[in-house]
Amino acid sequence: MELLSFGDTGWGDELFFATLMTIAVSIAAMAIGFIFALIFTPLKLSKNKTLNVIGNCYTTIIRGVPELLVIYLLFFGGTGAAMYVASIFGYDGYIEINAFITGALAIGIISGAYSTEVFRGAILSIDKGQFEASKVLGIKKNIQFYKIILPQMLRLSIPNLSNVWQITLKDTSLISVTGLVEIMRQSYIAAGSTRDPLFFYSVAAVLYLMLTFLSMKLINKLEIKYSKGY
Amino acid sequence: MISIFPSLLSGAVITLQLLVSSMFFGLIIGLIFAILRINKNPIINKFAYGYSYFFRGTPLLVQLYLIYYGLANIEFLRNSFFWVIIKEPYWCAIIAFSLNTGAYTSEILRSAFQTIKKGYIEAAQSLGVTKKITFYRIQLPIAIKQSLPAYGNEIILMLKGTSLASVITIMDLMGEARKVNVLTFKPFEAFITAGIIYLFITFIIHNIIRYFEKKYGFQT
């Protein structure tokens, strides 16, 4: 327990801030994923063949390759690409992209693919009669989407989005390979300097369990709140 | 591009080995824990639930580190014959992956067991079929057939999970790709080629599962 005390002697405060970092990265990744999902869901549902293929490629490729690969590609490839762009503008120094941004982007791209599938399923499960009814009432396409489809889509996706959130939360542990100090990285450092990996990785496991448990409780509350009247 | 292909393929072989052995052990573990989960004894039940909760609630990387770095810290394990196994990163990876996929498999099988219509079991009972035969001949085959689609997803998730073996020095497909990246400084070639190989394996697994689903598909 002494190892977990706050202050200079223990790892408590470090692990606490690492936990906050994990939460921050997860939320950022989830938000980026939403943006991707909102772009790619219409593509997947579109009747245009080309758009359809683009949407399908995104979800198939991202869900078919390891998460670690996406992270490495962005981390190593991103630096190279940024340096290449900079060299065009005459800057030849080394550029290091922030680990938080690359990490959140990489996990965001992954969680976006899962969110896309969730949204697509939700829209498909909305009764066709509602589209027809709004058409008959002469409601414009974009108002139909914002006022009728979107609210229902979000409500229907909450249970599946909670799964995506859990996956995202656990995937953030992979960002540790790029050096961002979140729970996993911090326990790695602590385990290295105290030579007690068993203890610190157990602590990491407990922290992750706590996060998944608490977020489940929160999402269940949301689910009850938004399914009122159904 | 062509020159890096052989080394990546040799990595892919390791990836497949890891996948096949962890799926094999994982299936056995999953089956055992699924049976424990539907047991009516609350202690056994809770134990199996705790197992699956832990392994589904923590990242695979934590589990891998716990087994690879953590177990080596326990004195009596280091002095016992288990040391032969847990000092090898390859076996640690297989243990971690099997336990992880076992937890997910147990959940898949449990839900399959619970959705079996009561009528089947009642019919078997009224025909005087013993409990044991009902389980092996009726419940188990139906559960396996019903869980095929979800199990297919689990295989693909595990394929992606095996890439974590590269962080504990195993030269699987991901490890080879990292090596190529370090040696040639060509991240895009290395990782995109590896990605294509991963996608290809995913595609094959997907089709095999689809074939089995069609062949043994079960309509209730």
Boltz contact constraints between the chains, C-beta under 6 A:
constraints:
  - contact:
      token1: [A, 64]
      token2: [B, 199]
      max_distance: 6.0
  - contact:
      token1: [A, 64]
      token2: [B, 202]
      max_distance: 6.0
  - contact:
      token1: [A, 65]
      token2: [B, 195]
      max_distance: 6.0
  - contact:
      token1: [A, 65]
      token2: [B, 198]
      max_distance: 6.0
  - contact:
      token1: [A, 66]
      token2: [B, 160]
      max_distance: 6.0
  - contact:
      token1: [A, 66]
      token2: [B, 163]
      max_distance: 6.0
  - contact:
      token1: [A, 68]
      token2: [B, 163]
      max_distance: 6.0
  - contact:
      token1: [A, 68]
      token2: [B, 174]
      max_distance: 6.0
  - contact:
      token1: [A, 69]
      token2: [B, 191]
      max_distance: 6.0
  - contact:
      token1: [A, 69]
      token2: [B, 195]
      max_distance: 6.0
  - contact:
      token1: [A, 72]
      token2: [B, 191]
      max_distance: 6.0
  - contact:
      token1: [A, 73]
      token2: [B, 191]
      max_distance: 6.0
  - contact:
      token1: [A, 76]
      token2: [B, 181]
      max_distance: 6.0
  - contact:
      token1: [A, 76]
      token2: [B, 187]
      max_distance: 6.0
  - contact:
      token1: [A, 77]
      token2: [B, 187]
      max_distance: 6.0
  - contact:
      token1: [A, 77]
      token2: [B, 188]
      max_distance: 6.0
  - contact:
      token1: [A, 170]
      token2: [B, 59]
      max_distance: 6.0
  - contact:
      token1: [A, 173]
      token2: [B, 59]
      max_distance: 6.0
  - contact:
      token1: [A, 173]
      token2: [B, 61]
      max_distance: 6.0
  - contact:
      token1: [A, 184]
      token2: [B, 61]
      max_distance: 6.0
  - contact:
      token1: [A, 197]
      token2: [B, 69]
      max_distance: 6.0
  - contact:
      token1: [A, 197]
      token2: [B, 70]
      max_distance: 6.0
  - contact:
      token1: [A, 197]
      token2: [B, 73]
      max_distance: 6.0
  - contact:
      token1: [A, 198]
      token2: [B, 70]
      max_distance: 6.0
  - contact:
      token1: [A, 198]
      token2: [B, 73]
      max_distance: 6.0
  - contact:
      token1: [A, 201]
      token2: [B, 62]
      max_distance: 6.0
  - contact:
      token1: [A, 201]
      token2: [B, 65]
      max_distance: 6.0
  - contact:
      token1: [A, 201]
      token2: [B, 66]
      max_distance: 6.0
  - contact:
      token1: [A, 201]
      token2: [B, 70]
      max_distance: 6.0
  - contact:
      token1: [A, 204]
      token2: [B, 62]
      max_distance: 6.0
  - contact:
      token1: [A, 205]
      token2: [B, 58]
      max_distance: 6.0
  - contact:
      token1: [A, 205]
      token2: [B, 62]
      max_distance: 6.0
  - contact:
      token1: [A, 208]
      token2: [B, 58]
      max_distance: 6.0
  - contact:
      token1: [A, 209]
      token2: [B, 57]
      max_distance: 6.0
  - contact:
      token1: [A, 209]
      token2: [B, 58]
      max_distance: 6.0
  - contact:
      token1: [A, 212]
      token2: [B, 57]
      max_distance: 6.0
